[in-house]
Amino acid sequence: MKIKRMVVAALSSALILGGFGVTALTVPTSTTANAASTKKYVKTFPKTMRSSWYTYSKKTGYTQIKITSNKLTVTKNGKQKANLTLNEYQAHNAKNITKAQENWLYAWNSAGWLETYGWGQEYGAGSYFQVKQVKKNNQLTVRSTQENVNSGEYYQTKQLAKQNQTKNSSGSKINLLT
């Protein structure tokens, strides 16, 4: 009950102070540690996600996401934009990561989605990934946790991607990956 009161007080203070331009919020470390310990981190991408996935828009052309057991590569119009490696989460200091760890991800399952964050990411939005059947075809949906809306819908062939392009799309937006 004491921790709950501390969190409510901190959030209330943040809301009040936020109106005056103060944006700092301190949450007790024990609450953060307890929340992290309840997550079931994954070591590899689910088999249903392992494939090459495409999306298309007239404005930006094709974007490809290639997922293997522990790699996620993003390519836009033939140019590689990201090459990320999934690693099993271990407690670490996000401010003191090595050069090799800059392209590492960690992930866990969250309400039917695979939620990912960069190894050196302390705050901000991650990306959610989910595979589902749409009109008898597999579709990879990518969502930004910050926007809480779909950021992109990807298909296993370029033809399906072009057929299913969003009319008002300005291209895919994946905050962690581009």
BALUM-875224 format. One record per atom (N, C-alpha, C): residue number from 1; chain; x, z, y negated. Coordinates in steps of 0.2 Angstrom, whole numbers, plus 5000, padded with zeros to 4 digits. Layout:
N
<n=NUM chain=A east=X up=Z north=Y>
...
***
This chain:
178
<n=1 chain=A east=5004 up=5000 north=5006>
<n=1 chain=A east=5000 up=5000 north=5000>
<n=1 chain=A east=5004 up=5000 north=4994>
<n=2 chain=A east=5010 up=5004 north=4994>
<n=2 chain=A east=5015 up=5004 north=4988>
<n=2 chain=A east=5017 up=4997 north=4987>
<n=3 chain=A east=5019 up=4993 north=4992>
<n=3 chain=A east=5022 up=4986 north=4991>
<n=3 chain=A east=5017 up=4982 north=4988>
<n=4 chain=A east=5011 up=4983 north=4990>
<n=4 chain=A east=5005 up=4979 north=4987>
<n=4 chain=A east=5004 up=4980 north=4980>
<n=5 chain=A east=5004 up=4986 north=4978>
<n=5 chain=A east=5004 up=4988 north=4971>
<n=5 chain=A east=5009 up=4985 north=4967>
<n=6 chain=A east=5015 up=4986 north=4970>
<n=6 chain=A east=5021 up=4983 north=4966>
<n=6 chain=A east=5021 up=4975 north=4965>
<n=7 chain=A east=5018 up=4972 north=4970>
<n=7 chain=A east=5017 up=4964 north=4969>
<n=7 chain=A east=5012 up=4963 north=4964>
<n=8 chain=A east=5006 up=4966 north=4965>
<n=8 chain=A east=5001 up=4965 north=4960>
<n=8 chain=A east=5003 up=4967 north=4953>
<n=9 chain=A east=5007 up=4972 north=4952>
<n=9 chain=A east=5009 up=4974 north=4945>
<n=9 chain=A east=5014 up=4969 north=4943>
<n=10 chain=A east=5018 up=4966 north=4947>
<n=10 chain=A east=5023 up=4961 north=4945>
<n=10 chain=A east=5020 up=4954 north=4943>
<n=11 chain=A east=5015 up=4953 north=4947>
<n=11 chain=A east=5011 up=4946 north=4945>
<n=11 chain=A east=5007 up=4947 north=4939>
<n=12 chain=A east=5004 up=4953 north=4938>
<n=12 chain=A east=5000 up=4954 north=4932>
<n=12 chain=A east=5005 up=4954 north=4926>
<n=13 chain=A east=5010 up=4957 north=4926>
<n=13 chain=A east=5015 up=4957 north=4921>
<n=13 chain=A east=5017 up=4950 north=4919>
<n=14 chain=A east=5018 up=4946 north=4925>
<n=14 chain=A east=5020 up=4939 north=4924>
<n=14 chain=A east=5015 up=4935 north=4920>
<n=15 chain=A east=5009 up=4936 north=4922>
<n=15 chain=A east=5003 up=4933 north=4919>
<n=15 chain=A east=5003 up=4935 north=4911>
<n=16 chain=A east=5003 up=4941 north=4910>
<n=16 chain=A east=5003 up=4944 north=4903>
<n=16 chain=A east=5009 up=4941 north=4899>
<n=17 chain=A east=5015 up=4942 north=4902>
<n=17 chain=A east=5021 up=4940 north=4898>
<n=17 chain=A east=5021 up=4932 north=4897>
<n=18 chain=A east=5019 up=4929 north=4902>
<n=18 chain=A east=5019 up=4922 north=4902>
<n=18 chain=A east=5016 up=4919 north=4896>
<n=19 chain=A east=5011 up=4922 north=4893>
<n=19 chain=A east=5007 up=4920 north=4887>
<n=19 chain=A east=5012 up=4921 north=4881>
<n=20 chain=A east=5017 up=4925 north=4881>
<n=20 chain=A east=5022 up=4926 north=4876>
<n=20 chain=A east=5028 up=4922 north=4877>
<n=21 chain=A east=5028 up=4917 north=4882>
<n=21 chain=A east=5034 up=4913 north=4883>
<n=21 chain=A east=5039 up=4916 north=4887>
<n=22 chain=A east=5038 up=4922 north=4890>
<n=22 chain=A east=5043 up=4925 north=4895>
<n=22 chain=A east=5041 up=4923 north=4902>
<n=23 chain=A east=5046 up=4921 north=4905>
<n=23 chain=A east=5044 up=4918 north=4912>
<n=23 chain=A east=5047 up=4921 north=4918>
<n=24 chain=A east=5051 up=4926 north=4917>
<n=24 chain=A east=5054 up=4930 north=4922>
<n=24 chain=A east=5050 up=4934 north=4927>
<n=25 chain=A east=5050 up=4934 north=4933>
<n=25 chain=A east=5046 up=4937 north=4938>
<n=25 chain=A east=5051 up=4940 north=4943>
<n=26 chain=A east=5051 up=4947 north=4944>
<n=26 chain=A east=5055 up=4950 north=4949>
<n=26 chain=A east=5050 up=4953 north=4955>
<n=27 chain=A east=5051 up=4950 north=4961>
<n=27 chain=A east=5047 up=4953 north=4967>
<n=27 chain=A east=5052 up=4957 north=4971>
<n=28 chain=A east=5050 up=4962 north=4974>
<n=28 chain=A east=5054 up=4966 north=4978>
<n=28 chain=A east=5057 up=4962 north=4984>
<n=29 chain=A east=5064 up=4963 north=4985>
<n=29 chain=A east=5067 up=4960 north=4990>
<n=29 chain=A east=5064 up=4961 north=4997>
<n=30 chain=A east=5062 up=4967 north=4998>
<n=30 chain=A east=5059 up=4968 north=5005>
<n=30 chain=A east=5053 up=4964 north=5006>
<n=31 chain=A east=5049 up=4963 north=5001>
<n=31 chain=A east=5043 up=4958 north=5002>
<n=31 chain=A east=5045 up=4951 north=5004>
<n=32 chain=A east=5050 up=4949 north=5001>
<n=32 chain=A east=5053 up=4942 north=5002>
<n=32 chain=A east=5056 up=4942 north=5009>
<n=33 chain=A east=5059 up=4947 north=5011>
<n=33 chain=A east=5063 up=4947 north=5018>
<n=33 chain=A east=5057 up=4947 north=5023>
<n=34 chain=A east=5052 up=4951 north=5022>
<n=34 chain=A east=5047 up=4952 north=5027>
<n=34 chain=A east=5043 up=4945 north=5028>
<n=35 chain=A east=5042 up=4942 north=5023>
<n=35 chain=A east=5038 up=4935 north=5023>
<n=35 chain=A east=5043 up=4930 north=5027>
<n=36 chain=A east=5049 up=4930 north=5025>
<n=36 chain=A east=5054 up=4925 north=5029>
<n=36 chain=A east=5054 up=4927 north=5036>
<n=37 chain=A east=5054 up=4933 north=5038>
<n=37 chain=A east=5055 up=4935 north=5045>
<n=37 chain=A east=5049 up=4933 north=5049>
<n=38 chain=A east=5043 up=4931 north=5046>
<n=38 chain=A east=5037 up=4929 north=5050>
<n=38 chain=A east=5037 up=4922 north=5052>
<n=39 chain=A east=5041 up=4918 north=5049>
<n=39 chain=A east=5041 up=4911 north=5050>
<n=39 chain=A east=5044 up=4909 north=5056>
<n=40 chain=A east=5042 up=4904 north=5060>
<n=40 chain=A east=5045 up=4901 north=5066>
<n=40 chain=A east=5048 up=4895 north=5064>
<n=41 chain=A east=5055 up=4895 north=5063>
<n=41 chain=A east=5059 up=4890 north=5061>
<n=41 chain=A east=5060 up=4885 north=5067>
<n=42 chain=A east=5061 up=4878 north=5065>
<n=42 chain=A east=5061 up=4873 north=5070>
<n=42 chain=A east=5069 up=4871 north=5070>
<n=43 chain=A east=5071 up=4869 north=5076>
<n=43 chain=A east=5078 up=4866 north=5077>
<n=43 chain=A east=5078 up=4859 north=5077>
<n=44 chain=A east=5072 up=4855 north=5079>
<n=44 chain=A east=5072 up=4848 north=5079>
<n=44 chain=A east=5065 up=4846 north=5076>
<n=45 chain=A east=5065 up=4840 north=5074>
<n=45 chain=A east=5059 up=4837 north=5071>
<n=45 chain=A east=5054 up=4836 north=5078>
<n=46 chain=A east=5048 up=4837 north=5077>
<n=46 chain=A east=5043 up=4836 north=5083>
<n=46 chain=A east=5044 up=4828 north=5085>
<n=47 chain=A east=5043 up=4827 north=5092>
<n=47 chain=A east=5044 up=4821 north=5095>
<n=47 chain=A east=5039 up=4816 north=5091>
<n=48 chain=A east=5033 up=4818 north=5089>
<n=48 chain=A east=5028 up=4814 north=5086>
<n=48 chain=A east=5030 up=4811 north=5080>
<n=49 chain=A east=5035 up=4814 north=5076>
<n=49 chain=A east=5038 up=4812 north=5070>
<n=49 chain=A east=5044 up=4807 north=5071>
<n=50 chain=A east=5047 up=4807 north=5076>
<n=50 chain=A east=5053 up=4803 north=5077>
<n=50 chain=A east=5052 up=4796 north=5078>
<n=51 chain=A east=5053 up=4792 north=5072>
<n=51 chain=A east=5052 up=4785 north=5072>
<n=51 chain=A east=5054 up=4783 north=5065>
<n=52 chain=A east=5053 up=4776 north=5064>
<n=52 chain=A east=5054 up=4773 north=5057>
<n=52 chain=A east=5047 up=4773 north=5054>
<n=53 chain=A east=5046 up=4775 north=5048>
<n=53 chain=A east=5040 up=4775 north=5045>
<n=53 chain=A east=5041 up=4771 north=5038>
<n=54 chain=A east=5035 up=4767 north=5036>
<n=54 chain=A east=5036 up=4763 north=5030>
<n=54 chain=A east=5029 up=4764 north=5026>
<n=55 chain=A east=5031 up=4764 north=5020>
<n=55 chain=A east=5025 up=4763 north=5015>
<n=55 chain=A east=5027 up=4758 north=5010>
<n=56 chain=A east=5022 up=4755 north=5007>
<n=56 chain=A east=5023 up=4749 north=5002>
<n=56 chain=A east=5018 up=4750 north=4996>
<n=57 chain=A east=5021 up=4748 north=4990>
<n=57 chain=A east=5017 up=4747 north=4984>
<n=57 chain=A east=5020 up=4741 north=4981>
<n=58 chain=A east=5016 up=4737 north=4977>
<n=58 chain=A east=5018 up=4731 north=4974>
<n=58 chain=A east=5023 up=4733 north=4969>
<n=59 chain=A east=5023 up=4739 north=4966>
<n=59 chain=A east=5028 up=4741 north=4960>
<n=59 chain=A east=5035 up=4742 north=4963>
<n=60 chain=A east=5035 up=4746 north=4969>
<n=60 chain=A east=5042 up=4748 north=4971>
<n=60 chain=A east=5044 up=4745 north=4978>
<n=61 chain=A east=5039 up=4741 north=4981>
<n=61 chain=A east=5041 up=4738 north=4987>
<n=61 chain=A east=5041 up=4743 north=4993>
<n=62 chain=A east=5045 up=4742 north=4998>
<n=62 chain=A east=5045 up=4746 north=5004>
<n=62 chain=A east=5049 up=4752 north=5003>
<n=63 chain=A east=5047 up=4758 north=5006>
<n=63 chain=A east=5051 up=4764 north=5007>
<n=63 chain=A east=5051 up=4765 north=5014>
<n=64 chain=A east=5056 up=4767 north=5017>
<n=64 chain=A east=5057 up=4769 north=5024>
<n=64 chain=A east=5059 up=4776 north=5025>
<n=65 chain=A east=5056 up=4779 north=5029>
<n=65 chain=A east=5058 up=4786 north=5032>
<n=65 chain=A east=5060 up=4785 north=5039>
<n=66 chain=A east=5066 up=4787 north=5041>
<n=66 chain=A east=5068 up=4786 north=5048>
<n=66 chain=A east=5069 up=4793 north=5050>
<n=67 chain=A east=5066 up=4796 north=5055>
<n=67 chain=A east=5067 up=4802 north=5058>
<n=67 chain=A east=5069 up=4802 north=5065>
<n=68 chain=A east=5075 up=4806 north=5066>
<n=68 chain=A east=5077 up=4807 north=5073>
<n=68 chain=A east=5076 up=4814 north=5075>
<n=69 chain=A east=5079 up=4816 north=5080>
<n=69 chain=A east=5078 up=4823 north=5082>
<n=69 chain=A east=5081 up=4828 north=5077>
<n=70 chain=A east=5086 up=4826 north=5073>
<n=70 chain=A east=5088 up=4831 north=5068>
<n=70 chain=A east=5090 up=4828 north=5061>
<n=71 chain=A east=5089 up=4821 north=5060>
<n=71 chain=A east=5091 up=4817 north=5054>
<n=71 chain=A east=5084 up=4815 north=5051>
<n=72 chain=A east=5084 up=4814 north=5044>
<n=72 chain=A east=5079 up=4811 north=5041>
<n=72 chain=A east=5082 up=4807 north=5035>
<n=73 chain=A east=5081 up=4801 north=5036>
<n=73 chain=A east=5085 up=4796 north=5031>
<n=73 chain=A east=5079 up=4792 north=5027>
<n=74 chain=A east=5080 up=4792 north=5020>
<n=74 chain=A east=5075 up=4788 north=5016>
<n=74 chain=A east=5079 up=4782 north=5013>
<n=75 chain=A east=5076 up=4776 north=5014>
<n=75 chain=A east=5078 up=4770 north=5011>
<n=75 chain=A east=5073 up=4767 north=5007>
<n=76 chain=A east=5075 up=4765 north=5001>
<n=76 chain=A east=5070 up=4761 north=4996>
<n=76 chain=A east=5073 up=4754 north=4995>
<n=77 chain=A east=5069 up=4749 north=4997>
<n=77 chain=A east=5071 up=4742 north=4996>
<n=77 chain=A east=5079 up=4741 north=4998>
<n=78 chain=A east=5080 up=4744 north=5004>
<n=78 chain=A east=5087 up=4743 north=5007>
<n=78 chain=A east=5092 up=4747 north=5005>
<n=79 chain=A east=5091 up=4751 north=5000>
<n=79 chain=A east=5096 up=4756 north=4997>
<n=79 chain=A east=5094 up=4763 north=5000>
<n=80 chain=A east=5099 up=4766 north=5003>
<n=80 chain=A east=5098 up=4773 north=5006>
<n=80 chain=A east=5098 up=4778 north=5000>
<n=81 chain=A east=5093 up=4782 north=5000>
<n=81 chain=A east=5092 up=4787 north=4994>
<n=81 chain=A east=5093 up=4794 north=4997>
<n=82 chain=A east=5093 up=4795 north=5003>
<n=82 chain=A east=5094 up=4802 north=5006>
<n=82 chain=A east=5096 up=4801 north=5013>
<n=83 chain=A east=5100 up=4806 north=5015>
<n=83 chain=A east=5102 up=4806 north=5022>
<n=83 chain=A east=5103 up=4814 north=5024>
<n=84 chain=A east=5098 up=4817 north=5027>
<n=84 chain=A east=5097 up=4824 north=5027>
<n=84 chain=A east=5097 up=4826 north=5035>
<n=85 chain=A east=5100 up=4832 north=5036>
<n=85 chain=A east=5101 up=4834 north=5043>
<n=85 chain=A east=5097 up=4841 north=5043>
<n=86 chain=A east=5093 up=4841 north=5048>
<n=86 chain=A east=5089 up=4847 north=5050>
<n=86 chain=A east=5093 up=4852 north=5054>
<n=87 chain=A east=5093 up=4858 north=5051>
<n=87 chain=A east=5097 up=4864 north=5054>
<n=87 chain=A east=5093 up=4869 north=5055>
<n=88 chain=A east=5094 up=4873 north=5061>
<n=88 chain=A east=5090 up=4879 north=5062>
<n=88 chain=A east=5092 up=4884 north=5056>
<n=89 chain=A east=5087 up=4887 north=5053>
<n=89 chain=A east=5087 up=4892 north=5048>
<n=89 chain=A east=5092 up=4898 north=5050>
<n=90 chain=A east=5096 up=4900 north=5045>
<n=90 chain=A east=5100 up=4906 north=5046>
<n=90 chain=A east=5100 up=4909 north=5039>
<n=91 chain=A east=5100 up=4915 north=5038>
<n=91 chain=A east=5101 up=4918 north=5032>
<n=91 chain=A east=5107 up=4916 north=5028>
<n=92 chain=A east=5107 up=4914 north=5022>
<n=92 chain=A east=5112 up=4912 north=5019>
<n=92 chain=A east=5111 up=4912 north=5011>
<n=93 chain=A east=5116 up=4912 north=5007>
<n=93 chain=A east=5116 up=4912 north=5000>
<n=93 chain=A east=5116 up=4905 north=4997>
<n=94 chain=A east=5110 up=4903 north=4995>
<n=94 chain=A east=5109 up=4896 north=4993>
<n=94 chain=A east=5113 up=4894 north=4987>
<n=95 chain=A east=5116 up=4899 north=4983>
<n=95 chain=A east=5121 up=4897 north=4978>
<n=95 chain=A east=5128 up=4896 north=4980>
<n=96 chain=A east=5129 up=4898 north=4986>
<n=96 chain=A east=5136 up=4897 north=4989>
<n=96 chain=A east=5136 up=4892 north=4995>
<n=97 chain=A east=5134 up=4886 north=4995>
<n=97 chain=A east=5134 up=4882 north=5000>
<n=97 chain=A east=5140 up=4877 north=5000>
<n=98 chain=A east=5142 up=4875 north=5006>
<n=98 chain=A east=5147 up=4870 north=5006>
<n=98 chain=A east=5145 up=4863 north=5004>
<n=99 chain=A east=5150 up=4859 north=5003>
<n=99 chain=A east=5148 up=4852 north=5002>
<n=99 chain=A east=5144 up=4849 north=5008>
<n=100 chain=A east=5146 up=4850 north=5014>
<n=100 chain=A east=5142 up=4847 north=5020>
<n=100 chain=A east=5135 up=4850 north=5020>
<n=101 chain=A east=5134 up=4856 north=5018>
<n=101 chain=A east=5127 up=4859 north=5018>
<n=101 chain=A east=5122 up=4856 north=5012>
<n=102 chain=A east=5125 up=4853 north=5008>
<n=102 chain=A east=5121 up=4850 north=5002>
<n=102 chain=A east=5115 up=4845 north=5005>
<n=103 chain=A east=5116 up=4842 north=5011>
<n=103 chain=A east=5111 up=4838 north=5014>
<n=103 chain=A east=5108 up=4841 north=5020>
<n=104 chain=A east=5108 up=4847 north=5020>
<n=104 chain=A east=5105 up=4851 north=5026>
<n=104 chain=A east=5098 up=4853 north=5024>
<n=105 chain=A east=5093 up=4853 north=5029>
<n=105 chain=A east=5086 up=4855 north=5028>
<n=105 chain=A east=5085 up=4860 north=5033>
<n=106 chain=A east=5080 up=4864 north=5031>
<n=106 chain=A east=5077 up=4869 north=5036>
<n=106 chain=A east=5070 up=4868 north=5036>
<n=107 chain=A east=5066 up=4870 north=5042>
<n=107 chain=A east=5059 up=4868 north=5042>
<n=107 chain=A east=5056 up=4873 north=5047>
<n=108 chain=A east=5049 up=4874 north=5046>
<n=108 chain=A east=5045 up=4878 north=5050>
<n=108 chain=A east=5038 up=4875 north=5050>
<n=109 chain=A east=5034 up=4877 north=5055>
<n=109 chain=A east=5027 up=4874 north=5056>
<n=109 chain=A east=5023 up=4879 north=5052>
<n=110 chain=A east=5018 up=4875 north=5048>
<n=110 chain=A east=5014 up=4879 north=5043>
<n=110 chain=A east=5007 up=4876 north=5043>
<n=111 chain=A east=5002 up=4879 north=5047>
<n=111 chain=A east=4995 up=4876 north=5046>
<n=111 chain=A east=4995 up=4869 north=5048>
<n=112 chain=A east=4998 up=4867 north=5053>
<n=112 chain=A east=4998 up=4860 north=5056>
<n=112 chain=A east=5002 up=4855 north=5052>
<n=113 chain=A east=5006 up=4857 north=5048>
<n=113 chain=A east=5011 up=4853 north=5044>
<n=113 chain=A east=5018 up=4856 north=5045>
<n=114 chain=A east=5023 up=4852 north=5045>
<n=114 chain=A east=5030 up=4854 north=5045>
<n=114 chain=A east=5033 up=4854 north=5038>
<n=115 chain=A east=5034 up=4860 north=5036>
<n=115 chain=A east=5037 up=4862 north=5029>
<n=115 chain=A east=5044 up=4862 north=5029>
<n=116 chain=A east=5047 up=4858 north=5024>
<n=116 chain=A east=5054 up=4857 north=5024>
<n=116 chain=A east=5057 up=4859 north=5017>
<n=117 chain=A east=5063 up=4862 north=5017>
<n=117 chain=A east=5066 up=4864 north=5011>
<n=117 chain=A east=5074 up=4862 north=5011>
<n=118 chain=A east=5077 up=4861 north=5006>
<n=118 chain=A east=5084 up=4860 north=5006>
<n=118 chain=A east=5088 up=4866 north=5007>
<n=119 chain=A east=5093 up=4866 north=5010>
<n=119 chain=A east=5097 up=4872 north=5012>
<n=119 chain=A east=5099 up=4876 north=5006>
<n=120 chain=A east=5101 up=4872 north=5000>
<n=120 chain=A east=5103 up=4876 north=4994>
<n=120 chain=A east=5097 up=4877 north=4989>
<n=121 chain=A east=5091 up=4876 north=4992>
<n=121 chain=A east=5085 up=4876 north=4987>
<n=121 chain=A east=5083 up=4884 north=4987>
<n=122 chain=A east=5083 up=4887 north=4982>
<n=122 chain=A east=5080 up=4894 north=4981>
<n=122 chain=A east=5073 up=4894 north=4979>
<n=123 chain=A east=5071 up=4890 north=4975>
<n=123 chain=A east=5064 up=4890 north=4972>
<n=123 chain=A east=5062 up=4883 north=4972>
<n=124 chain=A east=5055 up=4882 north=4970>
<n=124 chain=A east=5053 up=4875 north=4969>
<n=124 chain=A east=5049 up=4873 north=4975>
<n=125 chain=A east=5047 up=4867 north=4975>
<n=125 chain=A east=5043 up=4863 north=4980>
<n=125 chain=A east=5047 up=4861 north=4985>
<n=126 chain=A east=5045 up=4861 north=4991>
<n=126 chain=A east=5047 up=4858 north=4997>
<n=126 chain=A east=5043 up=4852 north=4999>
<n=127 chain=A east=5044 up=4849 north=5005>
<n=127 chain=A east=5039 up=4844 north=5007>
<n=127 chain=A east=5036 up=4845 north=5013>
<n=128 chain=A east=5030 up=4844 north=5014>
<n=128 chain=A east=5026 up=4845 north=5020>
<n=128 chain=A east=5026 up=4838 north=5024>
<n=129 chain=A east=5026 up=4838 north=5030>
<n=129 chain=A east=5025 up=4832 north=5034>
<n=129 chain=A east=5020 up=4833 north=5040>
<n=130 chain=A east=5016 up=4828 north=5041>
<n=130 chain=A east=5011 up=4828 north=5046>
<n=130 chain=A east=5010 up=4821 north=5049>
<n=131 chain=A east=5009 up=4821 north=5056>
<n=131 chain=A east=5007 up=4814 north=5059>
<n=131 chain=A east=5000 up=4815 north=5062>
<n=132 chain=A east=4996 up=4810 north=5060>
<n=132 chain=A east=4989 up=4810 north=5063>
<n=132 chain=A east=4987 up=4803 north=5064>
<n=133 chain=A east=4982 up=4802 north=5068>
<n=133 chain=A east=4979 up=4796 north=5070>
<n=133 chain=A east=4974 up=4793 north=5065>
<n=134 chain=A east=4975 up=4787 north=5062>
<n=134 chain=A east=4971 up=4784 north=5057>
<n=134 chain=A east=4969 up=4777 north=5060>
<n=135 chain=A east=4963 up=4776 north=5061>
<n=135 chain=A east=4961 up=4769 north=5064>
<n=135 chain=A east=4965 up=4767 north=5070>
<n=136 chain=A east=4966 up=4772 north=5074>
<n=136 chain=A east=4970 up=4771 north=5080>
<n=136 chain=A east=4978 up=4769 north=5079>
<n=137 chain=A east=4980 up=4771 north=5073>
<n=137 chain=A east=4987 up=4770 north=5072>
<n=137 chain=A east=4990 up=4777 north=5069>
<n=138 chain=A east=4996 up=4778 north=5071>
<n=138 chain=A east=4999 up=4784 north=5069>
<n=138 chain=A east=5001 up=4784 north=5061>
<n=139 chain=A east=5000 up=4789 north=5058>
<n=139 chain=A east=5001 up=4789 north=5050>
<n=139 chain=A east=5005 up=4796 north=5049>
<n=140 chain=A east=5011 up=4795 north=5046>
<n=140 chain=A east=5015 up=4801 north=5043>
<n=140 chain=A east=5013 up=4802 north=5036>
<n=141 chain=A east=5010 up=4808 north=5035>
<n=141 chain=A east=5008 up=4810 north=5028>
<n=141 chain=A east=5013 up=4814 north=5025>
<n=142 chain=A east=5015 up=4813 north=5019>
<n=142 chain=A east=5020 up=4817 north=5016>
<n=142 chain=A east=5017 up=4820 north=5010>
<n=143 chain=A east=5018 up=4827 north=5009>
<n=143 chain=A east=5014 up=4830 north=5003>
<n=143 chain=A east=5019 up=4835 north=5000>
<n=144 chain=A east=5019 up=4835 north=4994>
<n=144 chain=A east=5023 up=4840 north=4990>
<n=144 chain=A east=5019 up=4846 north=4989>
<n=145 chain=A east=5023 up=4852 north=4991>
<n=145 chain=A east=5020 up=4858 north=4990>
<n=145 chain=A east=5018 up=4860 north=4983>
<n=146 chain=A east=5022 up=4857 north=4978>
<n=146 chain=A east=5021 up=4859 north=4971>
<n=146 chain=A east=5014 up=4855 north=4969>
<n=147 chain=A east=5013 up=4849 north=4971>
<n=147 chain=A east=5007 up=4845 north=4969>
<n=147 chain=A east=5001 up=4847 north=4973>
<n=148 chain=A east=5003 up=4849 north=4979>
<n=148 chain=A east=4998 up=4850 north=4984>
<n=148 chain=A east=4993 up=4844 north=4985>
<n=149 chain=A east=4996 up=4838 north=4984>
<n=149 chain=A east=4992 up=4832 north=4986>
<n=149 chain=A east=4997 up=4828 north=4990>
<n=150 chain=A east=4994 up=4823 north=4993>
<n=150 chain=A east=4998 up=4818 north=4997>
<n=150 chain=A east=5002 up=4814 north=4992>
<n=151 chain=A east=5009 up=4814 north=4994>
<n=151 chain=A east=5014 up=4810 north=4990>
<n=151 chain=A east=5015 up=4803 north=4993>
<n=152 chain=A east=5013 up=4802 north=4999>
<n=152 chain=A east=5014 up=4796 north=5003>
<n=152 chain=A east=5011 up=4796 north=5010>
<n=153 chain=A east=5009 up=4790 north=5012>
<n=153 chain=A east=5007 up=4789 north=5018>
<n=153 chain=A east=5011 up=4783 north=5021>
<n=154 chain=A east=5014 up=4785 north=5027>
<n=154 chain=A east=5019 up=4780 north=5030>
<n=154 chain=A east=5016 up=4778 north=5037>
<n=155 chain=A east=5018 up=4772 north=5039>
<n=155 chain=A east=5016 up=4769 north=5045>
<n=155 chain=A east=5022 up=4766 north=5049>
<n=156 chain=A east=5021 up=4765 north=5055>
<n=156 chain=A east=5026 up=4763 north=5060>
<n=156 chain=A east=5028 up=4756 north=5059>
<n=157 chain=A east=5025 up=4752 north=5056>
<n=157 chain=A east=5027 up=4745 north=5055>
<n=157 chain=A east=5026 up=4743 north=5047>
<n=158 chain=A east=5030 up=4738 north=5045>
<n=158 chain=A east=5029 up=4736 north=5038>
<n=158 chain=A east=5022 up=4733 north=5037>
<n=159 chain=A east=5020 up=4729 north=5042>
<n=159 chain=A east=5014 up=4726 north=5041>
<n=159 chain=A east=5008 up=4731 north=5040>
<n=160 chain=A east=5008 up=4736 north=5044>
<n=160 chain=A east=5003 up=4742 north=5043>
<n=160 chain=A east=5004 up=4745 north=5036>
<n=161 chain=A east=5010 up=4746 north=5034>
<n=161 chain=A east=5011 up=4749 north=5027>
<n=161 chain=A east=5008 up=4744 north=5022>
<n=162 chain=A east=5009 up=4738 north=5022>
<n=162 chain=A east=5007 up=4733 north=5017>
<n=162 chain=A east=4999 up=4733 north=5017>
<n=163 chain=A east=4996 up=4733 north=5023>
<n=163 chain=A east=4989 up=4733 north=5024>
<n=163 chain=A east=4986 up=4739 north=5021>
<n=164 chain=A east=4989 up=4745 north=5022>
<n=164 chain=A east=4986 up=4751 north=5020>
<n=164 chain=A east=4989 up=4754 north=5013>
<n=165 chain=A east=4992 up=4749 north=5009>
<n=165 chain=A east=4994 up=4751 north=5003>
<n=165 chain=A east=4988 up=4754 north=4998>
<n=166 chain=A east=4990 up=4759 north=4994>
<n=166 chain=A east=4985 up=4762 north=4989>
<n=166 chain=A east=4985 up=4757 north=4983>
<n=167 chain=A east=4979 up=4755 north=4982>
<n=167 chain=A east=4978 up=4750 north=4976>
<n=167 chain=A east=4981 up=4753 north=4969>
<n=168 chain=A east=4980 up=4759 north=4968>
<n=168 chain=A east=4983 up=4762 north=4962>
<n=168 chain=A east=4990 up=4765 north=4962>
<n=169 chain=A east=4993 up=4764 north=4968>
<n=169 chain=A east=4999 up=4767 north=4969>
<n=169 chain=A east=5005 up=4764 north=4965>
<n=170 chain=A east=5009 up=4769 north=4962>
<n=170 chain=A east=5015 up=4767 north=4959>
<n=170 chain=A east=5021 up=4768 north=4963>
<n=171 chain=A east=5020 up=4769 north=4969>
<n=171 chain=A east=5025 up=4770 north=4974>
<n=171 chain=A east=5025 up=4778 north=4976>
<n=172 chain=A east=5029 up=4779 north=4982>
<n=172 chain=A east=5029 up=4785 north=4985>
<n=172 chain=A east=5033 up=4790 north=4980>
<n=173 chain=A east=5031 up=4797 north=4980>
<n=173 chain=A east=5034 up=4802 north=4977>
<n=173 chain=A east=5036 up=4807 north=4982>
<n=174 chain=A east=5042 up=4808 north=4983>
<n=174 chain=A east=5044 up=4814 north=4988>
<n=174 chain=A east=5049 up=4818 north=4984>
<n=175 chain=A east=5047 up=4823 north=4981>
<n=175 chain=A east=5052 up=4827 north=4977>
<n=175 chain=A east=5058 up=4829 north=4980>
<n=176 chain=A east=5058 up=4831 north=4986>
<n=176 chain=A east=5064 up=4833 north=4990>
<n=176 chain=A east=5069 up=4827 north=4992>
<n=177 chain=A east=5066 up=4821 north=4993>
<n=177 chain=A east=5069 up=4816 north=4996>
<n=177 chain=A east=5071 up=4810 north=4991>
<n=178 chain=A east=5069 up=4810 north=4985>
<n=178 chain=A east=5071 up=4804 north=4981>
<n=178 chain=A east=5074 up=4807 north=4975>
***
